[in-house]
Amino acid sequence: MKRLLKFITCGACGVIKHELCRSTNVVWQETDITREIRAQQKGQTPLTVWFTGLSGSGKSTLANEVEKRLVSIGLHTMLLDGDNVRHGLNKNLGFKESDRMENIRRIAEVAKLMNDAGVITLASFISPYESDRKNARAIIGKEYIEIFVSTPLEECEKRDVKGLYKKARTGEIPNFTGISSPYEIPENPEVQIDTSKYSIEEATDYVLKQIIKYLD
């Protein structure tokens, strides 16, 4: 009965004043403990280091190594990985364009919350569309640092650890970035690296040297 009444109430909102049922009618609740206080407590500058690139480019491996280095010097981090997030938060999303857009929007909002908690967030997502990456930057703000892992498609296919490119080439996987779905090259990434030219240690060193100025 309660569920029925709730349905009728929201249904009535749609007839009488539909906006009363929408989440836009919420007010931001200010809290006393700010991002700055949380960051000061942790002794660090919160950032979102956003790794973008094709499947197999090495972005997840690189993000993992960068996080290990940051933790080793006592910093507080969280790594958000594309596959892992789709096991939970975004398990209801597919891979058509609208779902990919929503996937990145949600991750950007989570990263922003992590930054609000004073945490350095590393996000590893193909994030193929420039408009979505720009939206993520707008959501996260000045804390957003973009790492374009520019490993060429040919090298990514050679690696093909998960066998995804092979399946995409035979049509078993539709909407696969780089094959049947586009990847738009980042216009102005803070850092760019081709992992086929470096060892993982060298690539990690390079990325850390590039982002260290943002951590001061």
Backbone as JSON, one array per atom type, in Angstrom:
{
  "sequence": "MKRLLKFITCGACGVIKHELCRSTNVVWQETDITREIRAQQKGQTPLTVWFTGLSGSGKSTLANEVEKRLVSIGLHTMLLDGDNVRHGLNKNLGFKESDRMENIRRIAEVAKLMNDAGVITLASFISPYESDRKNARAIIGKEYIEIFVSTPLEECEKRDVKGLYKKARTGEIPNFTGISSPYEIPENPEVQIDTSKYSIEEATDYVLKQIIKYLD",
  "N": [[0.82, -1.2, 0.0], [1.96, 1.25, 0.79], [3.88, 1.62, -1.18], [2.21, 1.86, -3.37], [0.85, 4.23, -2.76], [3.0, 5.98, -2.87], [3.63, 5.83, -5.56], [1.29, 6.87, -6.68], [1.4, 9.46, -5.65], [3.74, 10.55, -6.85], [2.93, 10.28, -9.44], [0.84, 12.05, -9.52], [2.26, 14.37, -9.2], [3.32, 14.61, -11.7], [1.14, 15.39, -13.15], [0.11, 17.66, -11.87], [2.26, 19.3, -10.79], [4.99, 18.69, -12.01], [7.74, 19.08, -11.52], [8.17, 18.87, -8.79], [8.85, 16.29, -8.17], [11.36, 15.94, -9.01], [14.98, 15.67, -8.88], [16.19, 18.09, -9.04], [15.14, 19.84, -7.3], [16.54, 20.08, -4.88], [18.59, 21.18, -2.18], [21.88, 22.34, -1.73], [23.76, 21.1, 0.95], [25.64, 22.73, 3.19], [28.69, 22.0, 4.84], [30.78, 21.86, 7.79], [33.36, 20.82, 7.79], [35.71, 21.21, 5.44], [36.99, 20.71, 2.05], [39.59, 21.71, 2.06], [40.32, 21.49, 4.75], [40.27, 18.69, 5.07], [42.24, 17.96, 3.25], [44.45, 19.21, 4.4], [44.61, 17.78, 6.76], [45.47, 15.35, 5.77], [47.82, 16.1, 4.69], [48.4, 16.74, 2.01], [47.92, 17.61, -1.52], [44.87, 17.36, -3.03], [44.17, 15.66, -6.07], [42.93, 14.76, -9.34], [44.12, 12.41, -11.37], [43.84, 11.71, -14.56], [43.83, 9.06, -16.66], [43.78, 8.42, -20.04], [43.17, 6.54, -23.01], [43.58, 4.04, -25.61], [42.22, 0.67, -25.35], [44.48, -1.6, -24.0], [46.6, 0.14, -24.15], [48.15, 0.54, -21.96], [47.41, 2.09, -19.85], [46.07, 1.37, -17.43], [47.95, -0.27, -16.15], [50.01, 1.58, -15.87], [48.77, 3.56, -14.3], [48.39, 2.09, -11.98], [51.05, 1.61, -11.17], [51.94, 4.22, -10.74], [50.27, 4.94, -8.62], [51.22, 3.16, -6.64], [53.78, 4.2, -6.21], [53.13, 6.73, -5.18], [51.79, 6.04, -2.81], [53.88, 4.83, -1.49], [55.36, 6.94, -0.6], [53.84, 7.93, 1.34], [51.4, 9.15, 0.68], [47.82, 9.63, 0.29], [45.62, 7.74, -1.58], [43.32, 6.79, -4.29], [42.42, 4.43, -6.66], [40.56, 4.39, -9.55], [39.28, 2.19, -11.77], [38.37, 1.37, -15.13], [37.17, -1.2, -15.86], [36.74, -2.29, -13.31], [34.93, -0.5, -12.08], [32.69, -0.9, -13.61], [31.78, -3.26, -12.6], [30.29, -2.62, -10.44], [29.24, 0.27, -9.51], [28.64, 1.23, -12.15], [27.4, -0.9, -13.42], [25.01, -1.13, -14.74], [25.29, 0.06, -17.16], [25.87, 0.08, -20.7], [27.76, -0.03, -23.77], [27.12, 1.72, -25.74], [27.04, 5.03, -27.21], [25.66, 6.92, -25.56], [25.65, 5.6, -23.1], [28.36, 5.4, -22.59], [28.95, 8.09, -22.23], [27.5, 8.65, -19.89], [28.81, 6.93, -18.16], [31.37, 8.11, -17.91], [30.62, 10.59, -16.86], [29.58, 9.89, -14.34], [31.88, 8.81, -13.14], [33.53, 11.05, -13.05], [32.12, 12.6, -11.2], [32.39, 10.97, -8.94], [35.18, 11.05, -8.64], [35.48, 13.75, -8.04], [34.22, 13.85, -5.53], [36.02, 12.23, -4.13], [38.27, 13.89, -4.24], [37.24, 15.97, -2.71], [37.32, 14.72, -0.31], [39.94, 14.92, 0.21], [41.63, 13.21, -1.06], [43.99, 11.83, -3.37], [43.17, 11.0, -6.56], [43.3, 8.47, -8.96], [42.32, 7.88, -12.18], [41.49, 5.51, -14.53], [40.44, 5.25, -17.61], [39.12, 4.49, -20.83], [37.65, 6.54, -22.02], [36.7, 7.82, -24.63], [35.7, 10.09, -25.97], [36.21, 13.5, -26.7], [34.52, 15.52, -25.8], [33.39, 14.39, -23.52], [35.59, 14.13, -21.86], [36.22, 16.8, -21.53], [33.96, 17.56, -20.14], [34.32, 16.08, -17.83], [36.57, 17.38, -16.84], [35.43, 19.86, -16.35], [33.62, 19.23, -14.31], [35.31, 18.25, -12.26], [37.23, 20.25, -11.98], [40.04, 22.46, -11.31], [41.68, 20.53, -10.29], [41.89, 18.47, -12.04], [43.97, 16.48, -13.96], [45.14, 15.56, -17.01], [46.27, 12.61, -18.52], [47.42, 11.48, -21.43], [47.67, 8.45, -22.77], [49.31, 7.49, -25.31], [49.8, 5.24, -26.89], [50.15, 3.52, -29.94], [47.49, 2.16, -32.03], [48.21, -0.2, -33.39], [50.18, -1.32, -31.76], [48.71, -1.71, -29.43], [46.92, -3.66, -30.31], [48.7, -5.75, -30.76], [49.42, -6.41, -28.2], [46.93, -7.04, -26.84], [45.88, -8.38, -24.47], [43.5, -9.3, -23.31], [42.2, -10.4, -25.43], [40.38, -8.88, -26.81], [40.49, -7.21, -29.07], [40.7, -9.01, -31.17], [38.2, -10.25, -31.05], [36.65, -8.01, -31.57], [37.39, -7.42, -34.19], [36.27, -9.54, -35.53], [33.65, -9.04, -35.22], [32.39, -9.87, -32.93], [32.37, -8.28, -30.69], [30.62, -5.41, -30.46], [30.77, -1.81, -31.09], [33.43, -1.18, -30.33], [36.14, 0.58, -29.14], [38.39, 2.17, -31.31], [38.18, 0.3, -33.26], [35.42, -0.33, -34.18], [34.27, 1.85, -33.12], [34.9, 5.29, -32.5], [38.0, 6.83, -31.33], [38.75, 9.82, -29.93], [41.4, 11.96, -30.23], [43.0, 13.49, -27.48], [42.9, 17.02, -27.02], [44.38, 18.92, -25.49], [46.19, 17.6, -23.46], [47.67, 17.39, -20.18], [49.84, 15.76, -19.89], [51.57, 13.51, -22.05], [52.19, 10.22, -23.17], [53.74, 7.49, -24.77], [53.57, 4.23, -24.21], [54.86, 2.19, -25.49], [57.39, 2.91, -25.99], [58.87, 2.97, -23.71], [60.09, 1.38, -20.7], [58.09, 0.03, -18.01], [58.95, 1.09, -15.63], [60.38, 3.35, -16.45], [58.33, 4.8, -17.7], [56.65, 5.29, -15.54], [58.31, 6.86, -13.91], [58.53, 9.09, -15.58], [55.86, 10.09, -15.75], [55.37, 10.7, -13.06], [57.27, 12.73, -12.64], [56.17, 14.68, -14.22], [53.75, 15.28, -12.98], [54.36, 16.03, -10.42], [54.63, 18.71, -9.8], [52.06, 19.55, -9.46], [51.38, 18.51, -7.09], [52.47, 19.88, -5.04]],
  "CA": [[0.0, 0.0, 0.0], [2.84, 2.43, 0.85], [4.48, 1.79, -2.5], [1.16, 2.33, -4.25], [0.62, 5.64, -2.45], [4.16, 6.73, -3.37], [3.48, 5.9, -7.01], [0.2, 7.8, -6.99], [1.87, 10.81, -5.31], [4.65, 11.01, -7.9], [2.14, 10.39, -10.65], [0.1, 13.3, -9.41], [3.21, 15.46, -9.44], [3.48, 14.75, -13.14], [-0.04, 16.05, -13.69], [-0.11, 18.96, -11.24], [3.49, 20.09, -10.78], [5.93, 17.59, -12.19], [9.09, 19.35, -11.01], [8.28, 18.53, -7.37], [9.38, 14.94, -8.06], [12.69, 15.89, -9.61], [16.1, 15.9, -7.98], [16.66, 19.48, -9.15], [14.59, 20.6, -6.18], [17.29, 19.81, -3.66], [19.46, 22.3, -1.82], [23.2, 21.9, -1.28], [23.95, 21.21, 2.39], [26.99, 23.13, 3.55], [29.25, 21.31, 6.02], [31.86, 22.63, 8.42], [34.66, 20.26, 7.4], [35.86, 21.5, 4.02], [38.04, 20.01, 1.3], [40.88, 22.21, 2.5], [40.61, 20.89, 6.07], [40.56, 17.28, 4.87], [43.53, 17.89, 2.58], [45.46, 19.58, 5.38], [44.7, 16.65, 7.68], [46.25, 14.3, 5.1], [49.12, 16.65, 4.31], [48.61, 16.6, 0.57], [47.04, 18.34, -2.41], [44.04, 16.4, -3.78], [44.16, 15.77, -7.52], [42.46, 13.63, -10.13], [45.03, 12.13, -12.49], [42.94, 10.99, -15.47], [44.54, 8.35, -17.72], [42.92, 8.08, -21.17], [43.87, 5.89, -24.11], [42.94, 2.83, -26.13], [42.37, -0.59, -24.63], [45.81, -2.16, -24.27], [47.62, 1.18, -24.25], [48.99, 0.49, -20.77], [46.99, 3.12, -18.9], [45.76, 0.78, -16.12], [49.23, -0.69, -15.57], [50.74, 2.8, -15.51], [48.07, 4.18, -13.16], [48.67, 1.24, -10.81], [52.43, 1.85, -10.73], [52.0, 5.59, -10.19], [49.65, 4.9, -7.3], [52.14, 2.48, -5.72], [54.85, 5.15, -5.87], [52.57, 7.77, -4.32], [51.54, 5.44, -1.51], [55.17, 4.52, -0.86], [55.89, 8.15, 0.06], [52.91, 8.32, 2.4], [50.23, 9.89, 0.22], [46.55, 8.9, 0.35], [45.16, 7.64, -2.97], [42.3, 5.84, -4.69], [42.48, 4.14, -8.1], [39.3, 4.03, -10.19], [39.6, 1.51, -13.04], [37.19, 1.23, -15.96], [36.54, -2.51, -15.71], [36.3, -2.48, -11.91], [33.76, 0.33, -11.81], [31.55, -1.51, -14.3], [31.29, -4.37, -11.79], [29.44, -2.13, -9.37], [28.57, 1.55, -9.73], [28.16, 1.41, -13.52], [27.08, -2.21, -13.99], [23.8, -1.02, -15.54], [25.59, 0.77, -18.4], [26.48, -0.67, -21.8], [28.87, 0.64, -24.45], [26.69, 2.68, -26.76], [27.59, 6.36, -26.93], [25.0, 7.55, -24.41], [26.1, 4.91, -21.9], [29.75, 5.81, -22.36], [28.9, 9.45, -21.7], [27.05, 8.57, -18.5], [29.88, 6.26, -17.44], [32.41, 9.09, -17.59], [30.04, 11.61, -15.97], [29.53, 9.34, -12.98], [33.24, 8.68, -12.61], [33.99, 12.41, -12.74], [31.47, 12.99, -9.94], [33.03, 10.2, -7.87], [36.53, 11.61, -8.47], [35.32, 15.03, -7.35], [33.96, 13.52, -4.13], [37.29, 11.77, -3.57], [39.08, 15.08, -4.03], [36.65, 16.67, -1.58], [37.78, 13.99, 0.88], [41.37, 15.16, 0.35], [42.32, 12.05, -1.62], [44.52, 11.87, -4.73], [42.44, 9.98, -7.3], [43.82, 8.09, -10.27], [41.2, 7.34, -12.95], [41.96, 4.88, -15.76], [39.28, 5.01, -18.46], [39.32, 4.8, -22.24], [37.03, 7.87, -22.21], [37.1, 8.08, -26.02], [35.18, 11.32, -26.57], [36.79, 14.74, -26.16], [33.48, 16.27, -25.08], [33.23, 13.77, -22.2], [36.77, 14.48, -21.06], [36.05, 18.21, -21.18], [32.93, 17.6, -19.12], [34.96, 15.59, -16.6], [37.42, 18.48, -16.37], [34.54, 20.9, -15.81], [33.07, 18.73, -13.05], [36.36, 18.1, -11.25], [37.86, 21.55, -11.78], [41.48, 22.63, -11.51], [42.37, 19.35, -9.8], [41.92, 17.49, -13.12], [45.21, 16.4, -14.73], [44.9, 14.55, -18.04], [47.41, 11.85, -19.03], [47.07, 10.79, -22.67], [48.54, 7.3, -23.04], [49.15, 7.57, -26.77], [50.3, 4.02, -27.52], [49.43, 3.33, -31.21], [46.54, 1.05, -32.14], [48.9, -1.42, -33.81], [50.84, -1.89, -30.58], [47.64, -2.17, -28.53], [46.41, -4.93, -30.86], [49.72, -6.78, -30.55], [49.34, -6.81, -26.79], [45.61, -7.69, -26.77], [45.92, -9.32, -23.34], [42.17, -9.86, -23.05], [41.63, -10.95, -26.66], [39.23, -8.06, -27.18], [40.62, -6.72, -30.44], [40.4, -10.13, -32.06], [36.74, -10.39, -31.06], [36.09, -6.82, -32.23], [37.67, -7.55, -35.63], [35.35, -10.54, -36.09], [32.29, -8.59, -35.0], [31.82, -10.42, -31.7], [32.18, -7.16, -29.76], [30.27, -4.18, -31.18], [31.11, -0.52, -30.47], [34.74, -1.31, -29.67], [36.94, 1.77, -29.43], [39.55, 1.96, -32.17], [37.82, -0.61, -34.34], [34.08, 0.01, -34.68], [33.86, 3.07, -32.44], [36.06, 6.19, -32.58], [38.72, 7.41, -30.18], [39.12, 11.18, -30.28], [42.68, 12.32, -29.62], [42.92, 14.66, -26.58], [43.38, 18.27, -27.62], [45.4, 19.58, -24.67], [46.49, 16.86, -22.23], [48.81, 17.9, -19.42], [50.96, 14.82, -20.1], [51.36, 12.51, -23.1], [53.24, 9.22, -23.15], [53.56, 6.27, -25.55], [54.21, 3.21, -23.36], [55.65, 1.25, -26.3], [58.76, 3.45, -26.1], [59.51, 2.98, -22.4], [59.76, 0.32, -19.74], [57.08, 0.52, -17.07], [59.64, 1.91, -14.63], [60.68, 4.64, -17.08], [57.06, 5.5, -17.92], [56.19, 5.75, -14.22], [59.18, 7.98, -13.55], [58.19, 10.25, -16.42], [54.57, 10.63, -15.34], [55.53, 11.3, -11.72], [58.0, 13.99, -12.79], [55.27, 15.65, -14.84], [52.63, 15.67, -12.11], [54.83, 16.39, -9.09], [54.42, 20.15, -9.55], [50.66, 19.74, -9.05], [51.22, 17.92, -5.76], [53.09, 20.77, -4.06]],
  "C": [[0.86, 1.26, 0.0], [3.46, 2.7, -0.51], [3.46, 2.32, -3.49], [0.89, 3.81, -4.04], [1.75, 6.51, -2.98], [4.06, 6.91, -4.87], [2.42, 6.91, -7.41], [0.63, 9.24, -6.75], [2.76, 11.37, -6.4], [3.92, 11.15, -9.22], [1.37, 11.69, -10.67], [1.0, 14.49, -9.66], [3.36, 15.71, -10.92], [2.31, 15.49, -13.76], [-0.14, 17.49, -13.19], [1.14, 19.84, -11.31], [4.67, 19.13, -10.8], [7.29, 17.82, -11.55], [9.26, 19.02, -9.53], [8.89, 17.16, -7.16], [10.81, 14.85, -8.58], [13.78, 16.24, -8.62], [16.65, 17.31, -8.07], [16.14, 20.33, -8.0], [15.23, 20.2, -4.86], [18.24, 20.97, -3.43], [20.77, 21.76, -1.28], [23.35, 22.15, 0.21], [25.4, 21.54, 2.69], [27.43, 22.39, 4.82], [30.45, 22.08, 6.55], [33.25, 22.12, 8.03], [34.79, 20.36, 5.89], [36.92, 20.61, 3.37], [39.42, 20.42, 1.8], [41.28, 21.61, 3.85], [40.99, 19.43, 5.91], [41.93, 17.09, 4.21], [44.67, 18.2, 3.56], [45.68, 18.44, 6.38], [45.58, 15.54, 7.09], [47.61, 14.79, 4.63], [49.42, 16.53, 2.83], [47.63, 17.47, -0.21], [46.19, 17.35, -3.19], [44.04, 16.7, -5.27], [43.36, 14.61, -8.1], [43.38, 13.5, -11.33], [44.28, 11.19, -13.43], [43.73, 10.38, -16.63], [43.54, 7.96, -18.81], [43.75, 7.49, -22.29], [43.14, 4.63, -24.53], [43.08, 1.65, -25.18], [43.72, -1.19, -25.0], [46.92, -1.15, -24.35], [48.58, 1.17, -23.06], [48.57, 1.45, -19.69], [46.71, 2.55, -17.51], [47.03, 0.34, -15.4], [50.01, 0.53, -15.08], [50.09, 3.47, -14.3], [48.35, 3.41, -11.88], [50.07, 1.5, -10.27], [52.6, 3.24, -10.13], [51.4, 5.61, -8.8], [50.58, 4.25, -6.28], [53.26, 3.41, -5.27], [54.33, 6.22, -4.91], [52.31, 7.25, -2.91], [52.84, 5.19, -0.76], [55.78, 5.74, -0.17], [54.85, 8.74, 1.03], [51.69, 9.1, 1.98], [48.99, 8.99, 0.21], [45.9, 8.92, -1.05], [43.96, 6.71, -3.1], [42.38, 5.68, -6.2], [41.11, 3.68, -8.58], [39.62, 3.46, -11.57], [38.31, 1.22, -13.81], [36.45, -0.09, -15.79], [35.98, -2.69, -14.31], [35.02, -1.72, -11.61], [32.51, -0.26, -12.46], [31.05, -2.78, -13.6], [30.3, -3.92, -10.73], [28.66, -0.89, -9.77], [27.92, 1.66, -11.1], [27.79, 0.09, -14.2], [25.83, -2.16, -14.87], [24.04, -0.32, -16.87], [26.24, -0.14, -19.43], [27.59, 0.14, -22.44], [28.42, 1.48, -25.64], [27.1, 4.07, -26.31], [26.97, 7.01, -25.69], [25.43, 6.91, -23.09], [27.55, 5.28, -21.57], [29.81, 7.22, -21.75], [28.51, 9.44, -20.22], [28.11, 7.91, -17.63], [30.94, 7.27, -16.98], [31.88, 10.18, -16.67], [30.02, 11.13, -14.53], [30.92, 9.26, -12.35], [33.8, 10.05, -12.23], [33.39, 12.89, -11.42], [32.09, 12.25, -8.75], [34.43, 10.76, -7.58], [36.47, 12.93, -7.72], [35.06, 14.81, -5.86], [35.23, 13.04, -3.43], [38.22, 12.94, -3.29], [38.57, 15.9, -2.86], [37.06, 16.03, -0.26], [39.28, 14.16, 1.11], [42.24, 14.09, -0.27], [42.81, 12.34, -3.03], [43.89, 10.7, -5.49], [43.1, 9.74, -8.65], [42.68, 7.39, -11.0], [41.72, 6.81, -14.27], [40.76, 4.46, -16.59], [39.6, 5.32, -19.91], [38.83, 6.2, -22.54], [37.33, 8.42, -23.6], [36.68, 9.43, -26.59], [35.74, 12.58, -25.88], [35.76, 15.52, -25.35], [33.27, 15.71, -23.67], [34.4, 14.1, -21.29], [36.71, 15.95, -20.64], [35.0, 18.35, -20.08], [33.48, 17.13, -17.78], [35.85, 16.68, -16.0], [36.58, 19.58, -15.73], [33.97, 20.49, -14.46], [34.13, 18.75, -11.95], [37.06, 19.42, -10.96], [39.36, 21.53, -11.97], [42.29, 21.43, -11.03], [42.53, 18.29, -10.89], [43.22, 17.59, -13.91], [45.07, 15.26, -15.72], [46.2, 13.93, -18.56], [46.95, 11.09, -20.26], [48.09, 9.68, -22.92], [48.38, 6.98, -24.52], [49.7, 6.37, -27.53], [49.49, 3.73, -28.79], [48.53, 2.09, -31.22], [47.24, -0.26, -32.49], [49.58, -2.12, -32.63], [49.8, -2.43, -29.59], [47.08, -3.51, -28.99], [47.42, -6.06, -30.66], [49.66, -7.31, -29.12], [48.07, -7.63, -26.55], [45.52, -8.76, -25.69], [44.58, -10.02, -23.12], [41.51, -10.47, -24.29], [40.47, -10.14, -27.21], [39.3, -7.57, -28.63], [40.28, -7.8, -31.45], [38.89, -10.32, -32.19], [36.08, -9.21, -31.77], [36.26, -6.91, -33.74], [36.71, -8.54, -36.29], [33.88, -10.18, -35.85], [31.63, -9.14, -33.75], [31.56, -9.35, -30.65], [31.85, -5.91, -30.57], [30.74, -2.94, -30.42], [32.44, -0.58, -29.71], [35.65, -0.17, -30.11], [38.19, 1.43, -30.23], [39.26, 1.08, -33.35], [36.47, -0.2, -34.95], [33.5, 1.24, -33.99], [35.07, 3.98, -32.35], [36.73, 6.48, -31.24], [39.2, 8.78, -30.63], [40.36, 11.6, -29.5], [42.51, 13.54, -28.72], [43.55, 15.9, -27.19], [44.52, 18.89, -26.81], [45.66, 18.82, -23.36], [47.67, 17.49, -21.5], [50.06, 17.04, -19.67], [50.59, 13.86, -21.22], [52.51, 11.52, -23.07], [52.82, 8.0, -23.97], [54.31, 5.16, -24.81], [55.0, 2.18, -24.16], [57.1, 1.68, -26.4], [59.53, 3.38, -24.79], [59.22, 1.7, -21.63], [58.73, 0.89, -18.77], [57.71, 1.41, -16.01], [59.92, 3.31, -15.2], [59.4, 5.47, -17.28], [56.52, 6.07, -16.61], [57.0, 6.94, -13.75], [58.78, 9.24, -14.3], [56.89, 10.91, -15.96], [54.68, 11.33, -13.98], [56.26, 12.64, -11.81], [57.11, 15.08, -13.35], [54.18, 16.15, -13.89], [53.07, 16.17, -10.73], [54.58, 17.86, -8.77], [52.99, 20.44, -9.1], [50.42, 19.26, -7.63], [51.8, 18.8, -4.67], [52.03, 21.59, -3.32]]
}
